């Protein structure tokens, strides 16, 4: 298994798929929490169109039924989402699946559903949402990678451009962030900087190489 990119922006509107995809991001998650009904569907369809134009692998957070209906080929589910998701329908529809984990028990559960990636977080403290888990730390990434084997590992939570390379060095296959992309003065330049920092052969500040 593999992912199309080492960087993974998470965005709340379709316009970001257009902007970040145009800058070179090839794996983007659409996570919309404040829309429903026709407005939500419109946002998903716009994101799908932007993704197709830029060659982006679009991941839809949570709304697996809409992913089936709208032809979105990748979804991300949290542990609570797994309680209600029809995993047989998701697999029958050819949809790839990413799952959030925060503990070894959650990791065991995630691996039992044969995910296409596992996300571990928060690696560092994050202010975007309240979480019952403390920061996992970079060292946990290496531990998780040994446990997941060939399943891609995504690091998320408090990750910045300065921290991204250390996650790759520790064992993550991919690094994800929200505000370090969309809250920057020049999001497109930020994408290009993340791509350079995590590229194979990039030199870290300590002199090691990816």
C-alpha positions in Angstrom: 0.0 0.0 0.0 1.1 3.6 -0.6 -0.2 7.1 -0.6 0.3 9.6 -3.5 2.1 12.2 -1.4 4.0 12.7 1.8 2.0 15.8 2.7 -1.7 15.7 3.5 -3.6 19.1 3.9 -7.0 18.9 5.7 -9.4 21.7 4.5 -12.9 22.8 5.3 -13.9 24.1 1.9 -13.7 23.1 -1.8 -11.8 26.2 -2.8 -8.8 25.0 -0.8 -8.7 21.8 -2.9 -8.4 24.1 -5.9 -5.7 26.3 -4.4 -3.6 23.7 -2.7 -4.0 21.2 -5.5 -2.9 23.8 -8.0 0.2 24.3 -5.9 1.1 20.6 -6.0 -0.7 18.9 -3.1 -1.8 15.5 -4.3 -3.6 14.2 -1.2 -6.2 16.5 0.4 -8.9 15.7 2.9 -12.2 17.7 2.8 -13.5 17.9 6.4 -16.7 19.9 6.5 -18.4 20.2 9.9 -20.7 23.3 9.5 -22.8 22.5 6.5 -25.6 20.0 5.7 -28.1 19.2 3.0 -27.7 20.9 -0.3 -24.9 23.1 0.8 -22.8 20.2 2.0 -23.5 18.3 -1.3 -22.5 21.4 -3.3 -19.2 21.7 -1.4 -18.4 18.0 -1.9 -19.2 18.1 -5.6 -17.0 21.3 -6.1 -14.1 19.6 -4.2 -14.4 16.5 -6.4 -14.3 18.7 -9.6 -11.2 20.6 -8.3 -9.5 17.3 -7.3 -10.1 15.8 -10.8 -8.7 18.9 -12.5 -5.5 18.9 -10.5 -5.0 15.2 -10.2 -5.6 15.2 -6.4 -6.6 12.2 -4.4 -9.6 13.6 -2.5 -10.4 12.1 0.9 -13.9 12.9 2.3 -14.1 13.0 6.1 -17.0 11.1 7.8 -19.7 11.2 5.1 -19.3 7.7 3.7 -22.8 7.5 2.3 -22.2 10.6 0.3 -18.9 9.2 -0.8 -20.7 6.2 -2.2 -23.4 8.3 -3.9 -21.0 10.9 -5.3 -18.1 8.7 -6.5 -15.6 9.8 -3.9 -13.0 7.1 -3.8 -11.4 7.7 -0.4 -12.9 8.4 3.0 -11.5 9.1 6.5 -13.3 7.8 9.6 -12.8 8.4 13.3 -13.2 5.6 15.8 -16.8 6.7 16.6 -17.6 6.7 12.9 -16.6 3.1 12.7 -19.5 2.2 15.0 -22.1 3.2 12.3 -20.3 2.8 9.0 -21.3 0.0 6.7 -17.8 -1.3 6.0 -19.0 -4.0 3.6 -20.8 -1.4 1.5 -17.7 0.8 1.6 -15.5 -1.9 0.4 -18.0 -3.1 -2.2 -18.1 0.4 -3.6 -14.3 0.4 -4.1 -13.7 3.1 -1.6 -10.4 3.4 0.2 -10.4 3.9 3.9 -8.3 5.9 6.4 -8.8 5.6 10.2 -7.8 7.8 13.1 -6.1 6.2 16.1 -4.9 7.5 19.5 -4.2 4.3 21.5 -3.1 0.8 21.0 -6.7 -0.4 21.4 -7.8 1.9 18.7 -5.0 0.8 16.5 -6.0 -2.8 16.9 -9.5 -2.0 15.9 -8.3 0.1 12.9 -6.1 -2.7 11.6 -9.0 -5.2 11.9 -10.9 -3.3 9.2 -8.0 -3.4 6.8 -7.4 0.3 6.3 -5.5 2.0 3.5 -3.8 4.2 6.0 -3.8 4.7 9.8 -3.5 8.2 11.3 -1.8 8.8 14.7 -2.4 11.9 16.7 -2.1 14.3 18.1 1.7 14.2 17.8 2.0 17.7 19.3 -0.7 19.7 21.2 -3.4 21.1 18.9 -5.9 23.9 19.5 -8.2 22.9 16.7 -10.4 20.6 18.7 -10.5 19.3 22.3 -9.1 15.8 22.6 -9.0 13.4 25.5 -5.5 12.2 24.6 -2.3 14.0 25.4 0.4 14.6 22.7 1.7 11.3 21.4 5.2 12.5 20.7 7.4 11.8 17.7 8.8 8.6 19.3 5.3 7.0 19.2 5.4 7.3 15.4 8.3 4.8 15.2 6.4 2.4 17.5 3.2 2.7 15.5 5.1 2.1 12.2 6.5 -1.1 13.5 3.0 -2.2 14.5 1.3 -1.3 11.2 4.0 -2.7 8.9 3.2 -2.0 5.3 0.0 0.1 6.1 0.8 3.8 5.5 1.1 5.8 8.7 -0.1 9.4 8.7 1.1 11.8 11.5 -1.4 14.6 12.5 -1.8 17.1 15.3 0.2 20.2 15.9 2.4 19.5 12.9 4.1 22.5 11.3 6.5 22.9 8.4 9.4 22.9 10.9 8.2 19.7 12.4 7.1 17.8 9.3 10.5 16.3 8.4 11.1 14.9 11.9 7.8 13.0 11.6 9.0 11.4 8.4 12.4 10.6 10.0 10.6 8.9 12.9 8.6 6.6 10.7 5.5 8.4 9.3 4.8 7.9 5.6 2.8 11.1 5.4 2.3 14.3 7.5 -1.0 16.1 7.8 -2.0 19.5 9.0 -4.9 22.0 8.9 -3.8 25.5 10.0 -0.2 25.2 8.8 -1.6 25.3 5.3 -4.9 27.2 5.2 -4.0 29.8 7.9 -0.8 30.9 6.3 -0.3 34.2 4.4 0.7 32.3 1.3 -0.9 28.8 1.4 0.4 27.9 -2.1 4.0 28.7 -1.1 3.5 26.7 2.1 2.5 23.6 0.1 5.7 23.9 -2.0 7.8 24.3 1.2 6.2 21.2 2.7 6.8 19.2 -0.4 10.5 20.3 -0.4 10.9 19.6 3.3 9.5 16.0 3.1 10.9 15.1 -0.3 13.0 11.9 -0.6 16.6 13.0 -0.3 15.8 16.2 1.6 18.4 17.0 4.3 17.1 17.6 7.8 18.4 20.2 10.1 20.5 17.6 11.9 22.1 16.5 8.7 20.2 13.3 8.2 18.5 12.5 4.9 15.0 11.3 4.1 
